[in-house]
């Protein structure tokens, strides 16, 4: 199984774009840390400060050479499908 411990999805439960990304995560069977912005205001500040935008969904990808903050649901979905396969 491919490790996903380096991924975190910053989202809001009622956001339709976030829901779309979560559906792909579920379909791919991925175990990605979900960070609900309304429940974790400190993480909201981190998203704005480190990611540069106050926008969800955002996939945080912690890599050896640094952290990537990926915005836009379609970009996130494309990354997940290309990296972890397409749902059946």
Backbone as JSON Lines, residues from 0, in Angstrom:
{"i":0,"aa":"X","n":[0.84,-1.19,0.0],"ca":[0.0,0.0,0.0],"c":[0.88,1.25,0.0]}
{"i":1,"aa":"X","n":[0.52,2.22,-0.77],"ca":[1.27,3.46,-0.89],"c":[1.03,4.34,0.33]}
{"i":2,"aa":"X","n":[2.09,4.91,0.85],"ca":[1.98,5.77,2.03],"c":[1.4,7.13,1.66]}
{"i":3,"aa":"X","n":[0.49,7.61,2.5],"ca":[-0.1,8.94,2.3],"c":[0.06,9.8,3.55]}
{"i":4,"aa":"X","n":[0.96,9.39,4.46],"ca":[1.12,10.14,5.72],"c":[1.61,11.56,5.5]}
{"i":5,"aa":"X","n":[2.13,11.86,4.34],"ca":[2.65,13.19,4.03],"c":[1.59,14.12,3.43]}
{"i":6,"aa":"X","n":[0.34,13.65,3.35],"ca":[-0.74,14.44,2.75],"c":[-1.76,14.88,3.79]}
{"i":7,"aa":"X","n":[-2.22,16.12,3.67],"ca":[-3.32,16.65,4.5],"c":[-4.25,17.44,3.6]}
{"i":8,"aa":"X","n":[-5.55,17.2,3.74],"ca":[-6.53,17.96,2.97],"c":[-7.19,18.98,3.89]}
{"i":9,"aa":"X","n":[-6.98,20.24,3.6],"ca":[-7.65,21.33,4.31],"c":[-8.99,21.55,3.6]}
{"i":10,"aa":"X","n":[-10.08,21.48,4.37],"ca":[-11.41,21.5,3.74],"c":[-12.45,22.06,4.7]}
{"i":11,"aa":"X","n":[-13.65,22.23,4.16],"ca":[-14.85,22.55,4.94],"c":[-15.89,21.5,4.57]}
{"i":12,"aa":"X","n":[-16.61,21.02,5.57],"ca":[-17.58,19.94,5.34],"c":[-18.65,20.3,4.32]}
{"i":13,"aa":"X","n":[-19.09,21.56,4.29],"ca":[-20.21,21.94,3.43],"c":[-19.8,22.53,2.08]}
{"i":14,"aa":"X","n":[-18.51,22.52,1.79],"ca":[-18.0,23.05,0.52],"c":[-18.16,21.99,-0.58]}
{"i":15,"aa":"X","n":[-18.88,22.31,-1.68],"ca":[-19.07,21.31,-2.74],"c":[-17.77,20.9,-3.43]}
{"i":16,"aa":"X","n":[-16.82,21.8,-3.56],"ca":[-15.54,21.47,-4.18],"c":[-14.73,20.53,-3.28]}
{"i":17,"aa":"X","n":[-14.81,20.78,-1.97],"ca":[-14.14,19.91,-1.0],"c":[-14.77,18.52,-1.01]}
{"i":18,"aa":"X","n":[-16.09,18.48,-1.09],"ca":[-16.8,17.2,-1.11],"c":[-16.36,16.37,-2.31]}
{"i":19,"aa":"X","n":[-16.2,17.03,-3.44],"ca":[-15.76,16.34,-4.66],"c":[-14.39,15.69,-4.46]}
{"i":20,"aa":"X","n":[-13.48,16.41,-3.82],"ca":[-12.14,15.87,-3.54],"c":[-12.23,14.71,-2.55]}
{"i":21,"aa":"X","n":[-13.03,14.87,-1.49],"ca":[-13.18,13.8,-0.5],"c":[-13.76,12.53,-1.13]}
{"i":22,"aa":"X","n":[-14.67,12.69,-2.08],"ca":[-15.24,11.53,-2.77],"c":[-14.17,10.76,-3.55]}
{"i":23,"aa":"X","n":[-13.26,11.47,-4.18],"ca":[-12.17,10.81,-4.9],"c":[-11.22,10.13,-3.92]}
{"i":24,"aa":"X","n":[-10.92,10.78,-2.8],"ca":[-10.08,10.17,-1.77],"c":[-10.7,8.86,-1.3]}
{"i":25,"aa":"X","n":[-12.0,8.88,-1.04],"ca":[-12.71,7.67,-0.61],"c":[-12.69,6.6,-1.7]}
{"i":26,"aa":"X","n":[-12.95,7.0,-2.94],"ca":[-12.98,6.04,-4.05],"c":[-11.62,5.38,-4.26]}
{"i":27,"aa":"X","n":[-10.55,6.13,-4.02],"ca":[-9.2,5.59,-4.17],"c":[-8.76,4.81,-2.93]}
{"i":28,"aa":"X","n":[-9.54,4.9,-1.86],"ca":[-9.21,4.19,-0.62],"c":[-8.0,4.77,0.09]}
{"i":29,"aa":"X","n":[-7.82,6.09,0.0],"ca":[-6.65,6.73,0.6],"c":[-6.92,7.16,2.04]}
{"i":30,"aa":"X","n":[-5.88,7.06,2.85],"ca":[-5.95,7.5,4.24],"c":[-5.2,8.82,4.34]}
{"i":31,"aa":"X","n":[-5.91,9.91,4.1],"ca":[-5.32,11.24,4.11],"c":[-5.87,12.01,5.3]}
{"i":32,"aa":"X","n":[-5.0,12.71,5.99],"ca":[-5.42,13.52,7.14],"c":[-6.36,14.63,6.65]}
{"i":33,"aa":"X","n":[-7.55,14.68,7.24],"ca":[-8.53,15.71,6.9],"c":[-8.51,16.79,7.98]}
{"i":34,"aa":"X","n":[-8.34,18.03,7.55],"ca":[-8.28,19.16,8.47],"c":[-9.5,20.04,8.2]}
{"i":35,"aa":"X","n":[-10.5,19.96,9.07],"ca":[-11.75,20.72,8.93],"c":[-11.52,22.13,9.46]}
{"i":36,"aa":"X","n":[-11.61,23.1,8.6],"ca":[-11.26,24.47,8.96],"c":[-12.15,25.07,10.05]}
{"i":37,"aa":"X","n":[-13.42,24.74,10.07],"ca":[-14.31,25.32,11.08],"c":[-14.02,24.77,12.47]}
{"i":38,"aa":"X","n":[-13.42,23.59,12.54],"ca":[-13.1,22.97,13.82],"c":[-11.69,23.28,14.29]}
{"i":39,"aa":"X","n":[-10.84,23.76,13.4],"ca":[-9.43,23.96,13.74],"c":[-8.94,25.33,13.25]}
{"i":40,"aa":"X","n":[-9.29,26.39,13.98],"ca":[-8.91,27.74,13.54],"c":[-7.4,27.96,13.46]}
{"i":41,"aa":"X","n":[-6.63,27.26,14.26],"ca":[-5.17,27.39,14.19],"c":[-4.67,26.91,12.83]}
{"i":42,"aa":"X","n":[-5.26,25.83,12.34],"ca":[-4.88,25.31,11.02],"c":[-5.29,26.26,9.9]}
{"i":43,"aa":"X","n":[-6.39,26.99,10.09],"ca":[-6.82,28.0,9.11],"c":[-5.74,29.08,8.99]}
{"i":44,"aa":"X","n":[-5.2,29.49,10.13],"ca":[-4.13,30.5,10.12],"c":[-2.88,29.93,9.44]}
{"i":45,"aa":"X","n":[-2.58,28.67,9.69],"ca":[-1.42,28.03,9.06],"c":[-1.61,28.0,7.54]}
{"i":46,"aa":"X","n":[-2.81,27.65,7.11],"ca":[-3.12,27.6,5.68],"c":[-2.86,28.97,5.03]}
{"i":47,"aa":"X","n":[-3.35,30.03,5.68],"ca":[-3.16,31.38,5.13],"c":[-1.69,31.79,5.14]}
{"i":48,"aa":"X","n":[-1.01,31.52,6.25],"ca":[0.37,31.96,6.41],"c":[1.33,31.16,5.52]}
{"i":49,"aa":"X","n":[1.27,29.85,5.62],"ca":[2.22,29.0,4.9],"c":[1.81,28.72,3.46]}
{"i":50,"aa":"X","n":[0.5,28.56,3.25],"ca":[0.01,28.25,1.91],"c":[-0.15,29.48,1.03]}
{"i":51,"aa":"X","n":[-0.38,30.62,1.68],"ca":[-0.48,31.86,0.94],"c":[-1.88,32.26,0.51]}
{"i":52,"aa":"X","n":[-2.86,31.37,0.7],"ca":[-4.23,31.69,0.31],"c":[-5.2,31.16,1.36]}
{"i":53,"aa":"X","n":[-6.26,31.9,1.61],"ca":[-7.32,31.45,2.51],"c":[-8.41,30.83,1.66]}
{"i":54,"aa":"X","n":[-8.13,29.61,1.16],"ca":[-9.04,28.97,0.22],"c":[-8.99,27.46,0.42]}
{"i":55,"aa":"X","n":[-10.15,26.83,0.37],"ca":[-10.23,25.37,0.41],"c":[-11.01,24.89,-0.8]}
{"i":56,"aa":"X","n":[-10.76,23.68,-1.26],"ca":[-9.85,22.71,-0.68],"c":[-8.39,23.05,-0.99]}
{"i":57,"aa":"X","n":[-7.53,22.54,-0.12],"ca":[-6.1,22.67,-0.33],"c":[-5.44,21.37,0.13]}
{"i":58,"aa":"X","n":[-4.65,20.79,-0.72],"ca":[-3.91,19.58,-0.37],"c":[-2.5,19.99,0.01]}
{"i":59,"aa":"X","n":[-2.13,19.71,1.25],"ca":[-0.76,19.97,1.72],"c":[0.05,18.71,1.49]}
{"i":60,"aa":"X","n":[1.14,18.86,0.75],"ca":[2.01,17.74,0.41],"c":[3.38,18.02,1.02]}
{"i":61,"aa":"X","n":[3.72,17.28,2.07],"ca":[5.02,17.44,2.72],"c":[6.02,16.54,2.01]}
{"i":62,"aa":"X","n":[7.02,17.16,1.37],"ca":[8.03,16.42,0.63],"c":[9.39,16.68,1.24]}
{"i":63,"aa":"X","n":[10.39,15.9,0.83],"ca":[11.74,16.06,1.37],"c":[12.28,17.47,1.16]}
{"i":64,"aa":"X","n":[12.0,18.06,0.02],"ca":[12.55,19.36,-0.32],"c":[11.65,20.53,0.08]}
{"i":65,"aa":"X","n":[10.55,20.25,0.77],"ca":[9.66,21.33,1.21],"c":[8.2,20.93,1.15]}
{"i":66,"aa":"X","n":[7.35,21.9,1.39],"ca":[5.91,21.66,1.41],"c":[5.27,22.32,0.2]}
{"i":67,"aa":"X","n":[4.38,21.57,-0.45],"ca":[3.6,22.08,-1.57],"c":[2.17,22.26,-1.08]}
{"i":68,"aa":"X","n":[1.58,23.42,-1.36],"ca":[0.18,23.7,-1.03],"c":[-0.58,23.74,-2.35]}
{"i":69,"aa":"X","n":[-1.35,22.71,-2.62],"ca":[-2.05,22.59,-3.9],"c":[-3.51,23.01,-3.73]}
{"i":70,"aa":"X","n":[-3.9,24.05,-4.44],"ca":[-5.27,24.56,-4.42],"c":[-5.99,24.08,-5.68]}
{"i":71,"aa":"X","n":[-7.28,24.32,-5.73],"ca":[-8.15,23.98,-6.86],"c":[-8.49,22.49,-6.86]}
{"i":72,"aa":"X","n":[-9.76,22.21,-6.72],"ca":[-10.23,20.83,-6.61],"c":[-9.81,19.97,-7.8]}
{"i":73,"aa":"X","n":[-9.91,20.49,-9.0],"ca":[-9.55,19.69,-10.18],"c":[-8.07,19.36,-10.21]}
{"i":74,"aa":"X","n":[-7.21,20.29,-9.78],"ca":[-5.77,20.02,-9.71],"c":[-5.48,18.94,-8.67]}
{"i":75,"aa":"X","n":[-6.16,19.02,-7.52],"ca":[-5.97,18.03,-6.46],"c":[-6.42,16.66,-6.94]}
{"i":76,"aa":"X","n":[-7.59,16.6,-7.56],"ca":[-8.12,15.33,-8.06],"c":[-7.19,14.73,-9.11]}
{"i":77,"aa":"X","n":[-6.71,15.55,-10.02],"ca":[-5.78,15.06,-11.05],"c":[-4.51,14.51,-10.4]}
{"i":78,"aa":"X","n":[-3.96,15.22,-9.43],"ca":[-2.75,14.76,-8.72],"c":[-3.0,13.41,-8.05]}
{"i":79,"aa":"X","n":[-4.12,13.29,-7.33],"ca":[-4.43,12.05,-6.61],"c":[-4.6,10.88,-7.58]}
{"i":80,"aa":"X","n":[-5.3,11.1,-8.67],"ca":[-5.52,10.03,-9.65],"c":[-4.22,9.62,-10.33]}
{"i":81,"aa":"X","n":[-3.4,10.6,-10.69],"ca":[-2.13,10.28,-11.36],"c":[-1.16,9.6,-10.41]}
{"i":82,"aa":"X","n":[-1.2,9.98,-9.15],"ca":[-0.25,9.44,-8.18],"c":[-0.7,8.11,-7.6]}
{"i":83,"aa":"X","n":[-2.0,7.96,-7.36],"ca":[-2.5,6.78,-6.63],"c":[-3.45,5.9,-7.44]}
{"i":84,"aa":"X","n":[-3.7,6.24,-8.69],"ca":[-4.56,5.41,-9.53],"c":[-5.96,5.96,-9.64]}
{"i":85,"aa":"X","n":[-6.7,5.41,-10.56],"ca":[-8.08,5.85,-10.8],"c":[-9.04,4.94,-10.05]}
{"i":86,"aa":"X","n":[-10.1,5.51,-9.48],"ca":[-11.09,4.65,-8.82],"c":[-11.83,3.8,-9.84]}
{"i":87,"aa":"X","n":[-12.21,2.63,-9.42],"ca":[-12.94,1.71,-10.31],"c":[-14.4,2.06,-10.36]}
